[in-house]
């Protein structure tokens, strides 16, 4: 009898393994293929021996994307670790998926990923979510190569992970590619304690092997300054966040050869970059005393439709791209 039980246990374990392997194989061949961009992080945190540890732009979901069922009073017990959630997505430029919303209710239609909430204290303005796509196993020696490609002359070039997604939201990593554009940020700050940043240079690099174009609209229209929740939970909004997008002209388009860099120069004393919280008086970043408040820039060029009449329209890169966050004179 004992031998029979042992055989049954072994057979059942083999059956589970065969089922899981078969499910992964079906997903690999029949799942919808999308690309998820990794988040701007310290490249030293990327490599972990025989696999690459990944963090995605959709790994921390801002409150504005939460469904009504998640918008409850901030109490830790409401969002226990491991709570299943579903990230609704839409497919954008070059197959990159963009977040539409996050819910604890499975969507009835559309493209979405299954995920789980990590530990959530109940106070942060962003929900930490894992999708089971955070470990990318690589061949021996390839991890260092990927790590080196991630950071090029202080400019971060995001990995874009190809993912197969099933109709039920389950997913599987397939392979990776590099973003065709990388982004970097340099700050200028005074010698106060803590240091106060008064200017920034945002750099875009053509990280592909072919020429491409970026768009620099007048008065900084291609950049957005975005508040990131910090230890104070104070999130500021740039006063120009809702300003109408200007129509691009030929002079706004800048062609970049491979590895060429274009720079945007920002002076935070310029009123267009002032920030505001709730209905308070707008302030320049150097005036903010809240060191816990963090910001990042987002490059957001005009859409394909808005640029279709331009001479170099076919070569314009239309993806959005975020810098690493900064606070005072420090970049994350």
N, C-alpha and C positions, 0 to 999 in steps of 0.2 A: 504493500500500500504506500509506504514511504517513497519508494522508487517512482511509483505512478504519480504521486504529488510533485516530486521533483521534476519529472518529465513535463507535467502539465504547466508548472511554473515557467520552465525554460521555453516551452512552446508558446505560451502566452506572451512572454517577453519578446520572443522572435516575431510574433505576429504584430505586436505594437511597433517594433522597429521597422518591419516591412511596410506597415500602414503609413508610418511617418515618412519613410523614404519615398513611398509611392505618391503621397500627398505633395511632398516637396517637388517631385519630378513633374507632376501635373501642373503645379503652380508655375514652375520654371517655364514650361512650354506654352501654357494657356493664359497665364496672368497678364493683365494689362501693364505695359511697360511705361514707367514714368521716371523722372529724375528728381531726387531730393537733394537740396544744397546743404552742405554742412555749415555750421555756424562759425562766425569769426571768433577763434579761441587762440590761446597761447599754443603755438606749434609744439612746444616741448611736452604738452600733455597728450599728444596725438599717438605716439608710438608706444606699443606695449608688447615687445618681443615678437611673437609670430602673428600678431594681429594688430590692426589699427583701431583705436578707440574713437568712436564717432559721436559727435553732438550735432544735432541738426537745427536749422532755423526754426523748425516747428517743435523743438524739444522743450521750449519754454513758451507757453501760450499766454499772451497778454489778456487781461480781463475783457477787453472789448470783443474778443472772439468767443467768450463763454456763452453757452445757452442759458435761458432763464432758469433751468433746473440746477445749474451750477452757481448762479448768482444768488447765493444765500448769505446770511450773516457770516462773517469770517470767524468760524469756530473750527478748531482742528478736527473734532470728531465728525464733522460733516463730510470731510474729504479724506477717508482713511487710505493709507498706502495700499496700492494694489487695486484700487477701484477701477473697473473697466471704463474706458472712455473711447470716443470715436472722433477722429479728426477728419472733417469734410474738406476735400481738396478740389481745386480746379486746375486744369492743365494750361500752362501759359507758354511763354516764348521758349523755343528749343526743347519742348517737352518737359520743362521744369514745372513741378507741381507747387501751387500756392495755397496757403491755408485759407479756408472760408469760415470755419467755425469748429468749436469743440463742444461735445455733448456727452452725457452719460447714457443717452438713448441712442440705440443703433439706428442710423438713417435707413429709410425704406428704399431709397434709390441713390444713384450717383456714386462718385468716386470717394472712398474714405478708407482710413487706416484704423485698425484696432490698436489700442494702446492701453497703458496702465499709468495711473498717477503714482509718482514717487511720494516720499514723505512730504507732507504739506502742513505747515504750522498753522495755517488759517489766516495769515496776515499779509503774505506777499501778494503783489499785484500780477504775478505771472504764475501759471500752473506748470509744474515740471512733469513732463510726460515721457515715457519710454515706449518704444514700438517694437522692441525685439530686433532692431536693426543697428544696434550700437557697436557691435563687434564685427569687423571686416577682416577675415583671415586671409593672409597673403603668403606667397612663396617665401622661402628663406632668402633673406637679403633684400627683399622688395620693400620692406617696411621703412628702412632708412631712405630709400629712393623716394618714396611717397612723402616722407617727412621733409626732405630737402626741397621737393617741388612745392610744398605748401607755403613756404616762406621764401620770397625772392626779393632781395634788396629791400628788406623791411616792408614789402608789400605782400599781403596775404592773397593767395590764389585759392579759392574754395574748391574742395572736391565736390563733385556732383555725382551722387550714387544712383546707379540704375537699379530700380526696384520693380519686381513683379508683384502685382496686387490682384488678389482674387476678389470675387464679387462679395464675399463675406468680410472683406477688410483685412484678411490675413495677408502677409507679405513676406518676401524673401529677397535678400541682396543678390544682385547678379554680377555687376562689375562697376567700374568707376570711370569718370572722365574728369578733366580739369575745366573749370570755368574759363571762357575765352577772355575774360577781363578780371584782373586782380585789383585790390584796393588797399590803400594805406593811409595813415593819418599821422601828421606831425604837429605837435602843439608848441606854442610859445607862451610862457608863463613868467610872472614876476617872482620875486624872491620872498614874498610874504609866507607866513606859516598858518594854515596850509597854503601852498602856491595857488595863485589865481591865474587861470588861463585867459589870455586876451586875444589870441589869434590862432588860426589853424590852417594847415595846408592839407587838402585831401588830394590824394594821388590816384589816378587810374592808369593801369598798365595793360597794354595789349599782350596777354600771356599766350596767345595763339601763334601759329606759324604763318598766318596770312594777315594782310592789312585789314583793319576795321576802323570804324568811326565812332566817336562819342559826341555828345551834344552838351554844350555849355550855354544854357539860356541866359539872357541878361538878368542882372540883379540876383544871381544865384538860384535861378529857377529850376535848375536840374538837381539841386541838393535839397534835402530836408533835414532839419535838425530835430531829433526825436529824443524825448525824455525816456530814460530807462529807470524802472523802480529800483530803489536802493534801500539801505537800512532804515531810512526815514519814511518810506512809503509815500514820499512826495513826488508826484510826477508832473513835470512842467511841460507846457506846450509852446512851441515857437509861435510868435505872433503872426508869422507869414505862412503858417501851416495850411490855412484855408484860402490863400491868395490864388486867383485864377492863373492857370498855366498859360504862358505866352506862346504864341504861334512861332515855331522855329523858322529861322531864315538860313540862307547858305552860310553866312558868316558865323553862325553858331556851331557849325559842324566841323569837327577836327579829326583829320585822318591820322591814324597811328600805325606805324610799321611794327612788326613783331618786336617785343620788348621795349617799345617806346612808351614814354610816360607823359600824361597830361596832368596839369596841376590846377586845382581850384584854390584860390586864396580867400580866406574868410576873416573878417575883422569883427570880433564880438561886440565892439562898441558901436557898430552900425545898427541902428534901430530895427532893421529888418531881421536881425538875429536875436532880438530880445525875446525873453521867454516869460510865460505867465502861468500861475497856478490858480485855478478857480477864477475868481473875478478880481484878484489882486492887481496891483499896478505892475505893468511889465518891467522887467529888469534885465540888465546886461549880465552875461554869465560871470564876469569878474566881480559883480556885486553880490552874488549868491554866497551866503555863509554856510549853507548846508552841504558839508563835504560828502554826505552819503548820497546825494543826488548825482546820477550818472546820465550821460548823454552819448548819442552816437549819430553819425551822419549816414544818410541813405542817398545813394545816387539813384535817381528816378527820372530817366529821360522821357521825352514825349513818346507817345505810342506810335506804332507802325503807321496807323491811319493818319496821324498828324504830320508825319514826315514824308508821306508818299510822293509829294510834289518836288521834293528836294533832289538835287542832282546826284548826291551820294546816298540816296535812300536805301539802296540794296545793301550797303555796307555798314549801316548804322546798327550798333548793338543796342537792343532795347530792354535788356534785363535790368532788374534792380539789384543793388549791391550795398551791403552795410559795412561800415567800418567797425573796428573794435570799440567798445564803450570807453569813455574817459570821464574822469572826475578830478577837478582841480587841474594839476599839471601832469597827471598820471594816466597812462593808457593801460587798460586791462591786458 
